[in-house]
């Protein structure tokens, strides 16, 4: 027995001497030859042999401590089983505040206590539901502090698509409830982007496919690549950070998130919530091209456009050069035709407007002329000239003052009579006031 090793209860101690046991003596024979006199003398002088202590656990005085027994049992269990898969239904799934999770696996006949530590729990795509049939991979052991039998689980796989499908549907429902999967929020892609951002692994085949298509179809377009991890631990955070860098510094017209095909686990980074929210919050139109046509990820559902492959994404984003030329020629012809029609309509409108303006001006002139003639007639009726034309004359002195009374006419003074068509020069020979005028002056 090695030093410090504690045998199980009832286990016989190993002999110190591992040589062959002596054969039992024959019946009637002495068990040993008769010693000689000197030998008898030496045997009588030797001290009696010391009694060895009983093995641990064989007697009350050699009782095994509980911790030692549990430790020995743990070593025996772990050495006997190692790591293995255990199937059963999940019950009492209960994450602890420490980050670990304690639960049980059961079948029709028994149940087994299980623990999954935080580092392993974080790698699960989703927590299993109560009653879900799973296969748990781990190591059977004895928990020494309580002496309880348990399975330390490293991984869990559910039947069918299992936890991956469960996690996908849970996140899909959550994002749909927030409106992030609503087709109405998806934006149109630019028709002719000049700067194309690509979020992917620089060493992946997906990047080579995108660049090859862009160079062939639109050599004038510029491709900006932001390298990131596309699978494994931390890939989701890496993808979201790369997208943020392109948004802040790339000045892109459109951004493609892409990678080649793989298993569900390989593509899972594009099903993480951090990536979905980064795409939803991106101010630049986004295209998701993850895996093959049969692969659908959360990123595909949130992005503005989903392409089945990286090459298809590039073909969607950039038009072929010749097709673009044809479109430009067609648009140029349409533009010329539109300009001609608009010019013709503008000329016709100008001619009609000029005609209407001439007619309006003529009417205005006629109206003004009529008003002037009527005003002139009224003025002429009130004018002294009108009075003269009716046969009257106006006497004026040498300075042009009107001579209104007989007293204004001095004898032998000259004056002129203003008539309708000229002047008549006269001289006063005598003057006399009218009788009614004299009477008015007397009354006054």
KOLKELO-536732 format. One line per 10 residues: number of its first residue (from 1); their letters; for each residue x, y, z of C-alpha. Coordinates in steps of 0.1 Angstrom, whole numbers, padded with zeros to 4 digits, always signed. Example, Ala and Ser with C-alpha at 12.3 -4.5 7.8 and 13.67 -1.06 7.14 Angstrom:
1 = as = +0123/-0045/+0078  +0137/-0011/+0071
//
This chain:
1 = xxxxxxxxxx = +0000/+0000/+0000  +0014/+0034/-0010  +0020/+0059/+0018  -0011/+0079/+0027  -0035/+0055/+0008  -0066/+0045/+0027  -0080/+0011/+0019  -0117/+0006/+0017  -0135/-0007/+0047  -0129/-0045/+0051
11 = xxxxxxxxxx = -0101/-0045/+0025  -0072/-0068/+0038  -0039/-0052/+0042  -0012/-0062/+0018  +0017/-0082/+0032  +0050/-0064/+0035  +0067/-0096/+0022  +0054/-0103/-0013  +0072/-0136/-0016  +0054/-0169/-0019
21 = xxxxxxxxxx = +0035/-0181/+0011  +0050/-0213/+0028  +0031/-0244/+0021  +0011/-0257/+0050  +0027/-0286/+0069  +0016/-0322/+0063  -0007/-0339/+0087  +0012/-0353/+0116  +0043/-0335/+0106  +0060/-0307/+0125
31 = xxxxxxxxxx = +0055/-0274/+0111  +0093/-0267/+0113  +0124/-0287/+0118  +0136/-0291/+0153  +0159/-0263/+0161  +0194/-0270/+0172  +0206/-0261/+0207  +0222/-0228/+0197  +0191/-0218/+0177  +0169/-0226/+0206
41 = xxxxxxxxxx = +0191/-0205/+0228  +0190/-0175/+0203  +0152/-0178/+0199  +0147/-0177/+0236  +0168/-0146/+0239  +0150/-0126/+0209  +0121/-0102/+0219  +0086/-0112/+0210  +0073/-0098/+0176  +0054/-0065/+0177
51 = xxxxxxxxxx = +0017/-0067/+0168  +0008/-0046/+0136  -0021/-0021/+0138  -0054/-0030/+0122  -0061/-0016/+0086  -0080/+0017/+0085  -0117/+0011/+0090  -0112/-0024/+0103  -0117/-0014/+0139  -0131/+0016/+0158
61 = xxxxxxxxxx = -0097/+0028/+0167  -0088/+0029/+0130  -0121/+0045/+0117  -0118/+0064/+0084  -0127/+0102/+0084  -0158/+0110/+0063  -0138/+0134/+0041  -0112/+0107/+0034  -0138/+0081/+0025  -0156/+0105/+0002
71 = xxxxxxxxxx = -0124/+0114/-0015  -0115/+0078/-0020  -0150/+0072/-0034  -0146/+0102/-0058  -0114/+0088/-0072  -0128/+0054/-0077  -0160/+0068/-0094  -0141/+0092/-0117  -0115/+0065/-0126  -0142/+0040/-0133
81 = xxxxxxxxxx = -0164/+0061/-0156  -0145/+0091/-0170  -0164/+0115/-0193  -0196/+0101/-0209  -0230/+0110/-0224  -0261/+0106/-0202  -0297/+0109/-0216  -0328/+0119/-0197  -0353/+0147/-0191  -0343/+0180/-0176
91 = xxxxxxxxxx = -0360/+0188/-0143  -0356/+0216/-0117  -0334/+0237/-0140  -0322/+0264/-0117  -0294/+0289/-0125  -0277/+0301/-0093  -0266/+0336/-0085  -0230/+0323/-0087  -0236/+0317/-0124  -0236/+0279/-0121
101 = xxxxxxxxxx = -0267/+0258/-0127  -0281/+0229/-0107  -0306/+0205/-0121  -0315/+0168/-0124  -0318/+0143/-0152  -0345/+0116/-0149  -0360/+0088/-0167  -0389/+0064/-0158  -0368/+0046/-0131  -0343/+0071/-0116
111 = xxxxxxxxxx = -0329/+0105/-0115  -0294/+0120/-0113  -0283/+0153/-0097  -0263/+0175/-0121  -0243/+0207/-0120  -0231/+0229/-0149  -0205/+0255/-0141  -0207/+0290/-0154  -0179/+0288/-0180  -0197/+0258/-0197
121 = xxxxxxxxxx = -0231/+0272/-0192  -0222/+0304/-0211  -0215/+0283/-0242  -0250/+0270/-0245  -0271/+0287/-0271  -0302/+0286/-0248  -0312/+0270/-0215  -0332/+0238/-0219  -0369/+0238/-0210  -0384/+0218/-0182
131 = xxxxxxxxxx = -0391/+0182/-0193  -0369/+0185/-0225  -0351/+0153/-0234  -0314/+0159/-0237  -0281/+0142/-0238  -0256/+0156/-0212  -0219/+0152/-0216  -0199/+0152/-0183  -0181/+0133/-0156  -0198/+0113/-0128
141 = xxxxxxxxxx = -0183/+0123/-0094  -0189/+0124/-0057  -0193/+0159/-0042  -0172/+0154/-0011  -0188/+0181/+0011  -0221/+0163/+0011  -0211/+0129/-0001  -0236/+0131/-0030  -0234/+0114/-0063  -0237/+0139/-0093
151 = xxxxxxxxxx = -0228/+0145/-0129  -0206/+0175/-0137  -0220/+0185/-0171  -0198/+0201/-0198  -0223/+0202/-0227  -0260/+0196/-0234  -0276/+0186/-0267  -0313/+0183/-0271  -0331/+0160/-0294  -0337/+0172/-0330
161 = xxxxxxxxxx = -0325/+0207/-0337  -0324/+0211/-0299  -0312/+0241/-0281  -0300/+0259/-0312  -0335/+0260/-0326  -0349/+0269/-0293  -0325/+0299/-0289  -0332/+0310/-0325  -0370/+0310/-0320  -0368/+0328/-0286
171 = xxxxxxxxxx = -0347/+0356/-0300  -0367/+0358/-0332  -0399/+0362/-0312  -0383/+0389/-0289  -0371/+0410/-0319  -0404/+0406/-0337  -0422/+0419/-0307  -0400/+0450/-0308  -0407/+0455/-0345  -0372/+0449/-0357
181 = xxxxxxxxxx = -0383/+0422/-0382  -0411/+0444/-0397  -0406/+0446/-0435  -0418/+0482/-0434  -0386/+0493/-0416  -0363/+0478/-0443  -0346/+0504/-0465  -0339/+0504/-0502  -0304/+0496/-0513  -0285/+0523/-0533
191 = xxxxxxxxxx = -0286/+0517/-0570  -0250/+0526/-0577  -0229/+0525/-0545  -0195/+0540/-0547  -0182/+0526/-0513  -0191/+0491/-0502  -0183/+0480/-0466  -0177/+0443/-0459  -0178/+0428/-0423  -0162/+0394/-0424
201 = xxxxxxxxxx = -0130/+0375/-0418  -0101/+0387/-0440  -0089/+0352/-0445  -0123/+0337/-0455  -0135/+0326/-0490  -0166/+0349/-0486  -0145/+0380/-0489  -0127/+0367/-0520  -0161/+0360/-0536  -0174/+0395/-0529
211 = xxxxxxxxxx = -0143/+0413/-0542  -0142/+0392/-0574  -0178/+0400/-0583  -0174/+0437/-0575  -0142/+0440/-0596  -0159/+0422/-0625  -0192/+0441/-0625  -0182/+0475/-0611  -0145/+0481/-0611  -0151/+0518/-0602
221 = xxxxxxxxxx = -0166/+0508/-0568  -0144/+0508/-0537  -0145/+0479/-0512  -0137/+0486/-0475  -0131/+0455/-0454  -0134/+0454/-0416  -0118/+0422/-0403  -0136/+0403/-0375  -0141/+0368/-0361  -0170/+0350/-0376
231 = xxxxxxxxxx = -0173/+0319/-0354  -0164/+0308/-0319  -0164/+0325/-0285  -0166/+0363/-0288  -0174/+0363/-0325  -0207/+0381/-0320  -0191/+0410/-0302  -0163/+0411/-0329  -0189/+0414/-0357  -0209/+0441/-0339
241 = xxxxxxxxxx = -0177/+0461/-0332  -0166/+0458/-0369  -0199/+0471/-0381  -0197/+0500/-0357  -0162/+0509/-0370  -0174/+0509/-0406  -0203/+0531/-0397  -0181/+0556/-0378  -0152/+0558/-0402  -0160/+0541/-0435
251 = xxxxxxxxxx = -0185/+0565/-0450  -0200/+0535/-0468  -0231/+0536/-0491  -0240/+0500/-0481  -0225/+0473/-0458  -0224/+0435/-0463  -0221/+0411/-0434  -0210/+0377/-0447  -0192/+0344/-0442  -0192/+0310/-0459
261 = xxxxxxxxxx = -0212/+0280/-0450  -0209/+0257/-0420  -0227/+0240/-0392  -0253/+0256/-0370  -0226/+0261/-0344  -0203/+0277/-0369  -0229/+0302/-0380  -0242/+0309/-0346  -0224/+0343/-0341  -0249/+0357/-0367
271 = xxxxxxxxxx = -0278/+0346/-0345  -0266/+0365/-0314  -0287/+0394/-0301  -0257/+0418/-0300  -0253/+0413/-0338  -0290/+0417/-0344  -0292/+0450/-0325  -0261/+0463/-0342  -0277/+0457/-0376  -0310/+0472/-0366
281 = xxxxxxxxxx = -0293/+0503/-0353  -0270/+0507/-0383  -0278/+0540/-0402  -0264/+0525/-0435  -0284/+0500/-0455  -0272/+0464/-0447  -0271/+0431/-0466  -0267/+0398/-0449  -0251/+0369/-0468  -0244/+0342/-0443
291 = xxxxxxxxxx = -0237/+0306/-0453  -0257/+0289/-0481  -0292/+0294/-0494  -0307/+0270/-0469  -0290/+0287/-0440  -0312/+0314/-0423  -0299/+0335/-0395  -0313/+0362/-0373  -0289/+0386/-0391  -0308/+0377/-0424
301 = xxxxxxxxxx = -0341/+0386/-0408  -0330/+0420/-0394  -0309/+0432/-0423  -0324/+0454/-0451  -0318/+0426/-0476  -0309/+0389/-0474  -0287/+0373/-0501  -0284/+0335/-0503  -0246/+0336/-0508  -0217/+0361/-0507
311 = xxxxxxxxxx = -0215/+0362/-0545  -0252/+0368/-0548  -0249/+0397/-0523  -0222/+0414/-0545  -0244/+0409/-0576  -0273/+0425/-0558  -0254/+0455/-0546  -0235/+0466/-0578  -0251/+0466/-0613  -0231/+0452/-0642
321 = xxxxxxxxxx = -0212/+0479/-0661  -0229/+0472/-0695  -0263/+0470/-0679  -0256/+0503/-0663  -0246/+0518/-0696  -0278/+0506/-0712  -0298/+0520/-0684  -0281/+0553/-0687  -0287/+0555/-0725  -0323/+0546/-0720
331 = xxxxxxxxxx = -0327/+0572/-0693  -0309/+0598/-0715  -0334/+0592/-0743  -0363/+0595/-0719  -0349/+0627/-0705  -0345/+0642/-0740  -0381/+0633/-0748  -0393/+0648/-0716  -0373/+0680/-0722  -0388/+0683/-0757
341 = xxxxxxxxxx = -0423/+0679/-0745  -0418/+0703/-0717  -0402/+0729/-0740  -0431/+0725/-0764  -0457/+0729/-0736  -0437/+0759/-0723  -0437/+0776/-0757  -0474/+0770/-0761  -0481/+0784/-0726  -0460/+0814/-0734
351 = xxxxxxxxxx = -0478/+0821/-0766  -0512/+0818/-0750  -0500/+0840/-0721  -0488/+0867/-0746  -0521/+0866/-0764  -0540/+0870/-0732  -0517/+0898/-0722  -0523/+0917/-0755  -0560/+0913/-0752  -0559/+0925/-0716
361 = xxxxxxxxxx = -0538/+0955/-0725  -0561/+0965/-0753  -0591/+0962/-0731  -0574/+0983/-0705  -0564/+1010/-0731  -0600/+1012/-0744  -0614/+1015/-0709  -0590/+1042/-0700  -0596/+1061/-0732  -0634/+1060/-0726
371 = xxxxxxxxxx = -0629/+1072/-0691  -0607/+1100/-0703  -0632/+1110/-0729  -0660/+1111/-0704  -0639/+1131/-0680  -0628/+1155/-0708  -0665/+1160/-0717  -0673/+1168/-0681  -0644/+1192/-0679  -0652/+1208/-0712
381 = xxxxxxxxxx = -0688/+1214/-0700  -0674/+1233/-0670  -0646/+1251/-0689  -0648/+1287/-0700  -0638/+1276/-0735  -0670/+1256/-0736  -0689/+1287/-0727  -0672/+1306/-0755  -0681/+1280/-0780  -0717/+1285/-0771
391 = xxxxxxxxxx = -0714/+1323/-0783  -0701/+1340/-0752  -0670/+1363/-0750  -0647/+1372/-0721  -0633/+1408/-0719  -0597/+1409/-0707  -0575/+1439/-0699  -0540/+1444/-0711  -0527/+1423/-0682  -0552/+1394/-0689
401 = xxxxxxxxxx = -0575/+1401/-0660  -0612/+1394/-0666  -0633/+1426/-0667  -0665/+1416/-0650  -0682/+1449/-0642  -0689/+1481/-0661  -0668/+1499/-0637  -0638/+1478/-0648  -0639/+1495/-0683  -0621/+1528/-0684
411 = xxxxxxxxxx = -0631/+1552/-0712  -0608/+1552/-0741  -0589/+1522/-0727  -0583/+1493/-0749  -0592/+1457/-0740  -0597/+1425/-0759  -0626/+1401/-0762  -0617/+1364/-0759  -0640/+1344/-0782  -0640/+1307/-0790
421 = xxxxxxxxxx = -0616/+1310/-0819  -0594/+1340/-0810  -0592/+1376/-0796  -0609/+1409/-0807  -0592/+1441/-0798  -0616/+1469/-0786  -0616/+1503/-0770  -0641/+1517/-0745  -0660/+1547/-0759  -0685/+1549/-0731
431 = xxxxxxxxxx = -0700/+1528/-0703  -0733/+1526/-0686  -0745/+1502/-0659  -0776/+1481/-0663  -0807/+1493/-0645  -0810/+1461/-0624  -0773/+1463/-0615  -0779/+1499/-0602  -0808/+1488/-0582  -0788/+1460/-0567
441 = xxxx = -0761/+1484/-0557  -0787/+1508/-0541  -0802/+1479/-0522  -0768/+1469/-0510
//
